[in-house]
Amino acid sequence: MKKEITISEAQKLVDQWIQTVGVRYFNELTNMTILMEEVGELARIMSRTYGEQSFKESDKGKDLGDEMADVLWVLICLANQTGVDLTEAMKKNFEKKNVRDLDRHRNNEKLK
């Protein structure tokens, strides 16, 4: 059985890889642009798998999980570069959603 990776561990592993194999982080603006590119690649596969677009030859063989992991990788790079602890950020985000959105979705007629 494979060991699960926590968000904190993922941040450390990405940083370790960048420092040893990747030489250095791209600057924040470059990584933000790369993130948008990766999101676009994910969107392309989603639109072809779940939407109405057909696959082009160049789309075949793309793995949805791999595309999601690419997005996560670059997001982790940005978090590392900007000093964001994603574990703490997620905890705060859940707290915010549990207060602000406690009844919002239950009361949304469009979701019933």
C-alpha positions as CSV (number, residue, x, y, z in Angstrom):
1,M,0.0,0.0,0.0
2,K,1.3,3.4,-0.9
3,K,1.7,6.1,1.7
4,E,-0.6,9.1,1.3
5,I,1.0,12.5,0.9
6,T,-0.3,15.3,3.0
7,I,-0.5,18.8,1.6
8,S,2.4,19.8,3.8
9,E,4.5,16.9,2.6
10,A,3.7,17.7,-1.0
11,Q,4.9,21.3,-0.5
12,K,8.2,20.0,1.0
13,L,8.6,17.3,-1.8
14,V,8.0,19.9,-4.6
15,D,10.5,22.3,-2.9
16,Q,13.1,19.5,-2.6
17,W,12.6,18.5,-6.3
18,I,12.9,22.2,-7.4
19,Q,16.1,22.7,-5.3
20,T,17.8,19.5,-6.6
21,V,16.5,18.6,-10.0
22,G,14.7,21.8,-11.2
23,V,17.7,24.1,-10.4
24,R,15.4,26.9,-9.1
25,Y,11.8,28.1,-9.2
26,F,10.6,30.1,-12.2
27,N,9.6,33.6,-11.0
28,E,6.1,34.0,-9.7
29,L,4.7,35.6,-12.8
30,T,6.1,32.8,-15.0
31,N,4.6,30.2,-12.7
32,M,1.3,32.0,-12.7
33,T,1.3,31.8,-16.5
34,I,2.3,28.2,-16.4
35,L,-0.6,27.5,-14.0
36,M,-3.0,29.0,-16.5
37,E,-1.5,26.8,-19.3
38,E,-1.9,23.7,-17.2
39,V,-5.5,24.7,-16.3
40,G,-6.1,25.1,-20.0
41,E,-4.8,21.6,-20.7
42,L,-7.0,20.2,-18.0
43,A,-10.0,22.1,-19.4
44,R,-9.3,20.7,-22.9
45,I,-9.4,17.1,-21.6
46,M,-12.5,17.8,-19.5
47,S,-14.4,19.3,-22.5
48,R,-13.5,16.3,-24.6
49,T,-14.2,13.7,-22.0
50,Y,-17.4,15.1,-20.4
51,G,-18.4,17.9,-22.8
52,E,-19.5,17.9,-26.4
53,Q,-16.1,18.4,-28.1
54,S,-14.5,15.5,-29.9
55,F,-11.0,14.3,-29.3
56,K,-8.3,15.4,-31.7
57,E,-5.4,13.0,-32.4
58,S,-3.2,15.1,-30.2
59,D,-5.6,14.8,-27.3
60,K,-5.7,11.0,-27.3
61,G,-3.8,9.3,-24.5
62,K,-3.9,12.3,-22.2
63,D,-4.5,11.3,-18.6
64,L,-7.0,13.4,-16.6
65,G,-5.3,12.7,-13.3
66,D,-1.9,13.7,-14.7
67,E,-3.3,16.9,-15.9
68,M,-4.8,17.6,-12.5
69,A,-1.5,16.8,-10.9
70,D,0.3,19.3,-13.2
71,V,-2.1,22.0,-12.0
72,L,-1.5,21.0,-8.4
73,W,2.3,21.0,-8.9
74,V,2.4,24.5,-10.2
75,L,0.0,25.7,-7.5
76,I,2.3,24.2,-4.9
77,C,5.2,26.0,-6.5
78,L,3.4,29.3,-6.2
79,A,2.5,28.6,-2.6
80,N,6.1,27.8,-1.8
81,Q,7.4,30.9,-3.5
82,T,5.0,33.2,-1.8
83,G,5.2,31.7,1.7
84,V,1.7,30.2,1.7
85,D,1.2,27.2,4.0
86,L,-1.5,25.4,2.0
87,T,-2.6,23.3,4.9
88,E,-3.3,26.4,7.0
89,A,-4.9,28.1,4.0
90,M,-7.2,25.1,3.5
91,K,-8.2,25.0,7.2
92,K,-9.1,28.7,7.1
93,N,-11.0,28.2,3.8
94,F,-13.1,25.4,5.3
95,E,-13.8,27.6,8.3
96,K,-14.9,30.4,6.0
97,K,-17.1,28.1,4.0
98,N,-18.7,26.6,7.1
99,V,-19.7,30.0,8.3
100,R,-20.5,31.9,5.1
101,D,-22.0,29.0,3.1
102,L,-23.6,27.0,6.0
103,D,-27.1,27.2,4.5
104,R,-26.4,28.8,1.1
105,H,-26.3,25.7,-1.0
106,R,-29.1,23.9,0.9
107,N,-31.3,26.9,0.3
108,N,-30.4,27.2,-3.4
109,E,-33.5,26.2,-5.4
110,K,-31.3,25.5,-8.4
111,L,-29.6,22.6,-6.6
112,K,-32.8,20.8,-5.6
